[in-house]
Amino acid sequence: MKDNKVLGLFSEFFNQKYGKSLVVKGKPGSGKTTFALEFTGMVYKENPVHYLSSRFSDDPLKDIFDFIDEVSYRSNKETIEFKENFTSVKTDSLKKLEVMIEEKQVNSSSSGLIFNIQEVIPEINAIYSFVEDNAGTNPIIILDSIEALAQKYGIDEGILFSVLQNDLVEHSGAGLVVILENTGNAQLEYFADGVVSLDYKIMSDYLVRTMRIEKFRGLAIGSNPTFLYSLKDGRFNVFPQPEFDYPKKRLKKPETKTIKQYEVPLGNPSFLPLTGNAEDGVALGTVVILHRKNISEIMDNAVNLFKNNLIKQTISEGRGVIDVTSSSYETSRTLVSAVDTDLLKHYITAERTKRSNPYVINLEGKSMFADFPNEVIDFFMSSSVRPNIYIFSTDFLSFTYGPNFIGELINIINEIRITGIVVIIADNEYYEKLSHYSGLTIHFSESSGSVLVSSGTNKLFVMNLGKDNEGWPIINLTEIN
């Protein structure tokens, strides 16, 4: 079973002091059943679970969720001991429902005058019996779906939910998960303690799935309660939103490695599926475009992490970096606090300033040709070995030189690429104008607080973050579908 941090919130939700109910809604194909079973797999060993499904058979699910026979009503109904007397479970609302059906205040499939809950609605009796048998252990009932059970016996699902909510959740401490086949039911959502909405949409020819926690009584879920998820291989996998955190201590100087002269590492090994190469690198002279489809704080953090990992990899090998981006200030602060000072001489920034600094190229801002002549680049890279990395961002260049910088940028690229690779961080405004110069384009986009990454292939990845053995954040890419 996967260690899923976000789904773990739901286990915490149901293990609060009092019973809780959760409505799971979404259009067909959004993964409501898969969500319910993934959650069941996380909790069924600690919390007794009673899973009631309207499917014709549970067999197709067993290959993925091999525990289903342990929790399914269908698999265990022959051995259930239906109870008539309950001591730990409230049945007041259930008795009112019986009276309403007998008096024909609500419809029922029963043709007799006397309504017997055990004979007419065995599933409901099984639910109450399950809670009675597991009183005090936070039992959880999962109805997939509540409409199907209600329609089977001709009872409005709102009435059925109200009965179970009042008797089992509020007065008996049970957990209740109800799956809605429709996209919503205002009455159920109002009385439920939690509401989860599953959805999917097409983004740039990719199918992207989102889970939104609309209601979650008793627990704080942060400022962005929306998460991406995948149904790959029949499993429900939620992707936590990335948290960017750099180490505060100085890293050890890495061991010297053999430097390849015709292949330049990107410093982000997980991007290998996007490069089309056998190793984490691109050929000497390649122009790499990091295309930011969205402008936001999380997008800045994601692209900066890719850039910072590239810079850290490069200077750790004694190779040179010239950073001409709007985020060079942040990168400088990060590197100063975390990288050996002897390596920082290989990191050169470009700023529109008059101050004297051996690691800063002073820009006049009138012409890129005047600011980046060959002799200036050679001077600042003189203490570093090749291949170098040259990083530009379109927002910084536009701010410094005005909107018509592309012609000069291309000419400069053609001169410097023979000594390394060029990385351009491009926003939408300039991406189309630069895309045909690219040997590798990596697209970054934001959806629901997560970062999606692609390279123009038919694969889409979500960015997750990990830490190396020194606490430095590293990027992991997980394919979604």
SVG drawing of the C-alpha trace seen along z (x, -y; Angstrom):
<svg xmlns="http://www.w3.org/2000/svg" viewBox="-51 -53 93 71">
<polyline fill="none" stroke="black" stroke-width="0.4" points="0.0,0.0 1.4,-3.4 2.5,-5.9 0.2,-8.7 0.5,-11.8 -2.7,-13.5 -4.9,-10.5 -3.5,-10.2 -5.5,-13.3 -8.7,-11.3 -7.5,-8.7 -6.9,-11.6 -10.3,-13.0 -12.1,-9.8 -10.1,-9.2 -11.2,-12.4 -13.0,-12.1 -16.5,-12.1 -18.0,-10.3 -17.6,-12.0 -19.3,-11.7 -17.7,-12.3 -19.4,-12.9 -17.3,-11.9 -18.7,-13.4 -17.6,-13.6 -18.7,-12.9 -18.4,-9.4 -14.8,-8.2 -13.4,-10.6 -12.3,-7.7 -14.8,-7.8 -14.7,-4.1 -10.9,-4.0 -10.6,-6.8 -12.8,-4.9 -10.9,-1.6 -7.4,-3.3 -8.6,-4.9 -9.9,-1.6 -6.6,0.0 -4.9,-2.5 -7.2,-2.1 -8.9,1.3 -6.2,2.9 -6.7,0.2 -10.3,-0.7 -13.0,1.9 -14.5,1.2 -17.8,2.2 -17.8,1.7 -21.2,1.8 -21.0,1.7 -23.7,1.5 -21.4,3.1 -22.5,6.5 -19.3,8.1 -16.2,7.3 -14.0,9.7 -12.6,7.1 -11.3,5.1 -9.5,8.0 -6.3,7.9 -5.6,4.3 -7.3,4.3 -6.7,7.8 -8.2,7.0 -11.7,6.4 -13.1,9.8 -12.2,8.8 -14.4,5.6 -17.1,6.2 -20.7,6.9 -21.1,9.0 -18.4,11.4 -19.5,11.6 -23.3,11.3 -23.8,15.1 -22.0,14.9 -23.4,11.7 -25.5,12.1 -28.4,9.7 -29.3,8.1 -32.7,7.1 -31.6,5.5 -29.0,2.8 -27.3,1.6 -24.4,-0.5 -26.0,-1.9 -28.8,-4.5 -31.8,-3.4 -34.2,-6.2 -34.0,-7.5 -34.2,-4.0 -37.4,-3.3 -38.9,-6.5 -38.0,-5.4 -39.8,-2.1 -42.9,-3.9 -42.8,-6.3 -42.6,-3.4 -45.4,-1.4 -47.6,-4.5 -46.6,-5.0 -45.2,-8.5 -42.2,-7.4 -42.1,-4.8 -40.7,-1.3 -40.4,1.8 -42.2,3.7 -45.7,4.8 -46.8,5.9 -48.4,3.7 -45.8,4.6 -42.3,3.3 -39.5,5.5 -36.1,3.8 -34.2,7.1 -36.2,8.7 -36.8,5.7 -33.5,3.8 -30.9,6.4 -28.0,4.0 -29.2,1.4 -29.5,3.9 -26.0,5.2 -24.7,1.7 -26.2,1.2 -25.1,4.7 -21.5,3.9 -21.4,0.7 -22.9,2.6 -20.2,5.3 -17.4,2.7 -18.6,0.0 -15.7,-2.1 -13.2,-1.2 -14.0,-3.9 -15.8,-1.7 -16.2,-3.1 -19.0,-2.4 -18.5,-3.0 -21.6,-3.2 -20.8,-3.0 -23.2,-4.5 -25.9,-5.9 -28.2,-6.6 -28.0,-2.9 -28.9,-1.7 -31.7,-4.2 -33.2,-3.5 -33.0,0.2 -35.6,-0.2 -37.4,-3.2 -36.1,-5.6 -34.9,-9.1 -31.1,-9.2 -31.4,-12.4 -33.7,-10.6 -31.4,-7.5 -28.3,-9.7 -30.1,-11.6 -31.0,-8.4 -27.4,-7.0 -25.9,-10.4 -28.1,-10.8 -28.0,-7.3 -24.6,-6.0 -22.3,-9.1 -23.6,-11.6 -24.9,-9.3 -22.8,-6.1 -19.4,-7.5 -19.1,-5.7 -17.5,-7.0 -19.5,-7.2 -18.3,-7.6 -21.0,-8.1 -20.3,-8.2 -22.5,-10.3 -23.0,-9.1 -24.1,-12.7 -21.9,-15.7 -23.6,-17.0 -26.4,-17.0 -26.9,-20.2 -28.8,-18.5 -26.2,-15.8 -23.3,-18.2 -24.9,-20.6 -25.2,-17.9 -22.0,-16.0 -18.9,-16.8 -16.6,-16.6 -17.1,-17.0 -14.6,-15.9 -15.0,-16.7 -13.2,-14.8 -12.9,-16.2 -10.8,-16.0 -10.2,-18.3 -8.0,-18.5 -5.0,-20.8 -2.8,-21.2 -3.9,-17.8 -3.2,-16.1 -5.8,-14.7 -5.4,-16.3 -7.3,-15.2 -8.0,-17.3 -9.3,-16.6 -10.8,-19.4 -11.5,-19.2 -14.5,-21.5 -15.3,-20.8 -13.3,-19.1 -14.7,-19.7 -12.2,-19.5 -9.0,-19.7 -7.1,-22.5 -6.2,-21.8 -4.2,-25.0 -4.9,-27.8 -5.1,-25.6 -7.3,-22.5 -6.9,-21.3 -4.6,-18.5 -3.7,-16.7 -4.2,-12.9 -3.6,-10.0 -5.5,-6.7 -2.5,-5.1 -2.6,-1.3 -6.0,-1.5 -4.7,-3.2 -5.6,-6.5 -2.4,-8.5 -2.6,-12.1 0.3,-14.4 1.2,-16.7 1.9,-20.3 5.7,-20.9 7.4,-22.7 10.6,-24.4 13.1,-24.5 16.9,-24.8 19.3,-23.7 20.6,-26.4 24.0,-24.7 27.0,-24.8 27.3,-21.7 30.4,-19.7 32.6,-20.2 31.9,-17.2 34.5,-14.9 36.1,-15.8 34.6,-13.9 35.7,-13.4 34.2,-16.2 32.8,-15.3 33.6,-17.9 30.8,-17.2 27.9,-16.5 26.7,-18.9 24.7,-17.5 21.5,-19.3 21.8,-18.6 18.3,-17.2 18.5,-13.4 14.8,-12.9 14.4,-14.9 16.1,-12.1 12.7,-11.0 12.4,-14.5 15.9,-14.8 15.7,-11.8 19.2,-10.9 20.6,-7.9 22.2,-10.1 21.3,-13.3 22.7,-15.7 22.5,-17.4 25.0,-17.9 27.5,-20.7 26.0,-23.7 22.4,-22.9 19.9,-25.7 17.5,-24.6 14.3,-26.5 12.5,-26.4 9.0,-27.5 6.9,-29.0 3.3,-28.7 2.1,-30.4 3.4,-33.3 3.1,-32.6 5.1,-32.1 5.1,-28.3 6.1,-28.5 9.0,-30.8 10.1,-28.4 9.9,-25.3 11.9,-26.8 14.4,-28.3 14.9,-24.9 15.7,-23.4 18.1,-26.3 19.7,-26.1 20.3,-22.4 21.9,-23.0 24.1,-25.7 25.1,-23.6 26.0,-20.7 28.1,-22.9 30.1,-24.9 30.7,-21.7 32.8,-20.5 34.7,-23.7 32.8,-24.7 31.5,-28.2 28.1,-29.7 26.9,-33.1 23.4,-33.8 21.5,-36.6 18.1,-36.1 15.8,-38.1 16.1,-35.4 20.0,-35.6 19.7,-37.5 17.7,-34.7 20.1,-32.1 23.1,-34.0 21.6,-34.1 20.9,-30.4 24.4,-29.5 26.2,-31.8 24.5,-30.1 24.8,-26.6 27.8,-26.1 31.5,-26.0 32.9,-29.5 35.7,-28.2 33.1,-27.1 31.3,-30.5 34.0,-32.0 32.6,-29.9 29.1,-31.6 28.9,-34.9 25.8,-37.1 24.9,-40.0 23.3,-43.1 22.5,-46.6 24.8,-48.2 27.9,-50.4 29.3,-48.6 32.6,-46.8 32.5,-43.1 34.8,-40.4 31.8,-38.0 29.3,-40.5 29.1,-41.7 27.9,-45.3 25.3,-45.9 24.8,-49.3 21.5,-48.2 21.9,-49.9 23.0,-46.9 23.6,-43.2 26.6,-43.3 28.2,-46.0 27.5,-44.3 28.5,-40.8 31.6,-41.0 33.7,-37.9 36.5,-39.3 34.2,-40.0 32.8,-36.5 36.3,-35.0 37.6,-37.2 34.9,-36.1 35.2,-32.4 39.0,-32.3 39.1,-30.5 36.6,-27.9 36.9,-24.8 34.5,-24.2 31.8,-23.4 30.1,-26.4 26.4,-27.2 24.9,-30.5 21.4,-31.2 19.1,-34.0 15.5,-34.9 13.2,-36.8 11.7,-38.9 15.1,-40.2 16.3,-40.9 13.1,-42.7 13.3,-44.8 17.0,-45.6 17.1,-46.1 13.5,-46.6 11.2,-44.3 13.4,-44.0 16.3,-42.1 15.8,-38.8 18.0,-39.6 21.0,-40.4 20.4,-37.5 20.5,-35.0 23.7,-36.4 25.3,-36.2 24.0,-32.6 25.6,-31.6 29.0,-32.9 29.0,-31.4 27.3,-28.0 30.6,-26.5 31.9,-26.7 28.9,-25.2 25.1,-25.2 22.6,-28.0 19.5,-27.9 16.7,-30.4 13.8,-30.8 11.0,-32.0 7.6,-33.3 4.7,-33.0 5.3,-36.4 8.7,-35.4 8.5,-31.6 7.1,-31.4 9.8,-33.7 12.5,-31.6 11.2,-28.0 12.7,-27.2 16.2,-27.8 15.7,-25.2 17.3,-21.8 15.3,-20.9 12.2,-22.6 10.8,-21.8 7.3,-23.1 6.4,-24.1 2.7,-24.8 0.8,-25.1 -2.5,-23.4 -4.2,-23.4 -1.0,-24.3 1.1,-21.6 3.6,-21.9 3.3,-19.9 6.3,-19.2 6.5,-18.0 8.8,-18.2 6.3,-18.0 6.0,-14.2 2.8,-12.4 3.8,-12.1 3.0,-14.5 4.7,-14.5 4.0,-16.1 6.8,-17.6 7.4,-16.1 10.2,-17.2 12.6,-15.1 15.9,-15.7 19.4,-14.4 21.6,-13.2 22.6,-16.8 19.1,-18.2 19.2,-19.8 15.8,-19.7 15.8,-17.4 13.1,-17.1 11.3,-13.9 8.9,-13.5 6.0,-11.1 4.1,-10.4 0.3,-11.0 -2.6,-10.0"/>
</svg>
